[in-house]
Amino acid sequence: MRSIGTTALSVFPISLGTNVFGWTADKETSFAVLDAYVEGGGNFLDTADVYPHWATGESTSEMIIGDWMADRRNRDSLVLATKVGMLEGLSGLSPATIRTAVEDSLRRLRTDYIDLYWAHVDDHDTPLVESLAAFDALVREGKVRYVGASNYGPARLAEALKISDDEGLARYVALQQPYNLVERGYEGALRDVVAAEGLSSTPYFGLARGFLTGKYAPGVTVDSPRAGKAAEYLGTEHGRRTLEALAKVANEREVAPASVALAWVAAQPTITAPIASARNVEQLQPIMTAAALTLSAEELALLDEASRL
């Protein structure tokens, strides 16, 4: 288990992403994935009110998780994270939007508190102090334990943290942003802010939309909603070089490339738990393997060098 920043939240090294629940994984399959994740020691669920509204027209992921927790009676053993700011009709981070969205999420999740409530996207139209005050009120009321920032740039994240400190408001404890072997933009000013302020990162796209699972190769057709974007990496020398190094380590360790790719992210500075999703129990297996996989200094160096632009 790892801690999120300086909080009391202790989480499994891999967070289970649930954006596929109700979309490419039906309710029964989603329950099976959740059961297998928990049985393997997992406790950190990542969802959002917008998952997968774009496909179902409903906040299906939260609804499925809520039904599952109610059926399994395991809410208090989980670290539950959801988000506000990107749902159609409830976009942005105005105080009214945050208040409405959290009540809706609590109802769908069938719980009276959220462990980690994310600002899903930075809202430049609402003063930061207003959004932070709204989050602070939720913390004081016990409806939210901690708040985090998703998709914030370094300057805005630093500004938000300063406002919280100056005004005595609940501060963001974690950052969520894309980060993987072929998308390493996090390494720089953004990571510097996270490190300096004592935050943690729980990055998404740890497998680069599936590209780092090993199923993508020249001439191979992959049946996935994300295949088009993932396949773009194949057209670059950087992408092919990264796959070669990933395959080398995976073959030597006798594990799936996805396990190595996630283990690499988890081993990076400031990272607490990369997020990975699974549409079925079979896809979950390499994710769980990654949580127990410790790469050597030589393996980390090989992957680092191969994946640098």
N, C-alpha and C positions, 0 to 999 in steps of 0.2 A: 504494500500500500504506500501511496505517496500523498503528501499534503499539497493543497492548493494554496500557494502563497503562504501567508502567515495565519490562515484560517484554521478552524477546527475540522475542516472537511478532509477526510482521509479516503482516497479513491484508488481503485484498481488502475494499473499502468496504462490500460487502454479503455477509452470511453466508447460505449456502444452508440453509434449514430443510428437514429431511428427515422430518418427522412423517407425511407422506403416503405414504412409501415402503412398499409392501405393503398399503396401504389404498385410496386413490383412484388410486394409480399402481402398476401391476404391476412386476415385476422388470425386464422389458425396457425399459419406459418410464422407470423410475428410472435405469437405466444411461444411457439417452439424455440425460436431464436432467443427470446428473453429468458426462457427457462434454462437453456443451455449456457447462456452467458453467466447467469447467476450460479448455476451448478459448478461452473468452472472457476468461481471466485470473484466474478465481476460484480460491481455495485454502482457504476457511474453511467447513468443514462442521459443522453443528449437529445433533446427534441426542440420544437419551436411551434408557435401557433400557426405558422405558414406551411408546416410539413403535413402532407404534401398537397396543400390546398390547390396548387396549380394543376394537379391531375384529378383530384376528387371533388373539388369544390367545398371541402370541409377540412377542419383541423384534425384529420384522421389519426395522425400519429399520437397526439395527446389523448384522443378518445380510446385508442387501443391500449395504450399504456395504463390509462386510468382503469379500464376494465380488468386488465391483467393484474394490477396491484390489488384491486378490490377482491379478485378471485383468489389470489395467492396470499393475501393478508401480510404483505412484506414491506409496506411503505417505509417503515422506520429503519429498515436495514439498507436502504438505497440512498444514493446521492442523486437527486433529480434536478436536472437543469432544463429550463425552457427559455424562450426568447420572445421579445416584443419589438415591433417596429417595421415589419415587412409584410404583414397580412393586409390584403386588399380591404379597404374600409377602415383599417386601424394601422395605417402606416405612420412612421415618424415617432417622435418621443415627447409629444406634448404631455403635460400632467394628466389631462383628461383621457388621452389615448392609453397611457400607461395604466391608469386606474381601471379603465374598462377592460383592457386586455388581460390584466392579471386576474381579475375576477372570472373572466371567461376561461382562462387556462386552469385555474383552480377547480372550477366546476367540471371541466372535461377530464382533468387528471384525477378527480375524485379525492382530493387531498385538501388540507387546510394550510399547507405551507410548501414553498418551493425552496430548495436548498441553494440554488444558484440561478439568479434571474439575469439574463443577458439583454443588454441593449443590442439588438441584432445588427443595427447599422447606425452609423453616425447621422444625426439629424442637424443639419446646418441652419435650419429654419427656426428651431427652438433654442433659446439660450441654454447653454449647458447647465447653469445653476438651477433652472426650472426643472429640467429632467432629473438632475441629481437630487433635488429636494423631493421630487415625487418618489424616486426610488428609496430615499431615506425614510420617508413616511411609511412605506411598506415594510421596511426593516424594523422600524419602531413598533409597528403593529403586529409583528411576528408572522406576517404572510410571506415574507421573503427573508432568508437568512443572510445571503450575501448577493452582491451584484457584480456583473462583469461587463466588459466592453468587447463587442465583436465588430470587426471590420473598421477599426479606428486607425488613423494615421498617427505617427509619433507625436506631432505637435499637438493635435487635439487630445490625445490620450494624456499627455503631460499637463495640458491645460485643465482637463477635467479633474485630474488628481489634485492639482493645486487648489482648485475651487473647493473641492471636498474638504481639504485640509484647512483652508482659510475660513470656510463657513461652518465647519463642524458637522459635515454631512457624511453619510456612508460613502466610502470610496470604492472604486472598482478594485477587485482583488485579483482579476485574471483577464487575460486577453485571448480572443479566439480569432484566428486568421489562417489563410492558406499557407501550408508549409510542407514540403516533401523534397525528395532528392532532385527533382527537376524544376522545382519552384522554390528558390531559396532567397526570395526578396526580403523575408523576415529578418535575415541576418544583416544587421546594420542599425540604423537609428531606432527602429521600432523595438528590436530586441534590447537595445541599450536602455530604453525607457523602462521596459518590463523588469530588467535586472536591477536597475538603480532604485526602482520604487518598490522592490520586494514582491512583485506580482509573479504569477505563473502563466504559462500558455497552455491551452488545450487546442492545438491546431486542427483544422479540418483539411480535407483533400490530402490526407497522409499517403494515399496510394495514387495520387494524381489522376483522379477519376477512373481508376482501374488500370492505368497504364503500367503501374509497377507491380501488378499481380503476376506478370509473366505470360499472360495469355495473348498479349499483343506482339506480333512479329510481322515482318514484311510478307504480304500475300495472304495473311490470315484474316478472315472475316469474323468479327466478334458480335454476338447478339446482345447488345446492351444499349440502354437509352443514352449512355455517355460515350459510346464507341467513337463517334465522330470527333469529339474533342480530344479524347485520349489518344486516338490514332495520329493526331497532329504531331505529337512528339516523335513519332517514328520517322518523320521527314527531316529530322535534324541529326547531325552527327552527335551532338550533345546527348540526345535521347537514346540513340543506339549505343553509345559508349556507356551510358549509365546502366542500361539493361544488361550489357555484357558483364560489368562488374557485379551487378546484383545477382546474375545467374551463377557467377563463379562462387560467390560466398554461399549462396543458397545450396548449390550442389555439394560443396564441401561440408556444410552443416546438415545436409539431408533434410532441409525444410523448404517450404514454399517461398518463392521470391517475396510475396506479400509480407511474410513474417519478418524477413530481413529488412525490408523497406520501412516497416513500422517500428522495428527495434532501433533502426538508425535514428528515426525522428525522436523516439523516446529517450535516446541517449544524449541528445543535444542540450546545451545550456538553456535553462529557464523552462524547459518542457516538463510538464507534469504527466499529461496523458493525451496522446494523439487520439483523434476521433476516427472510427472506422465503422462502416455499416455493412450489414450482411442481409441478402434477400432470402437466405435459407441457412439451415444449420451447417451445411457443407461449407459454405463461404465463411462461416464463423470460425471454423477450425484453425486456419492460419492466423487469424486475429488473436485467438487465445494463445497460440504458440508464441506469438510475438511478445506477449506479456511476460513470458518466462525466459526469453532469449536475451542473453547478454553478449554483445559483440566485443571481440578483442580490439585492442588499440590498432593492430595491423589491419583488421577488417574495416574498422571505422575510417582509417586513413585511406584505404583503397577506394571505398565508396565516396569519400569526400573529394578525392582528387578526380575521380572519373566523372563526378556530377557537377563539378565546377564549370561555369561558362568560360 
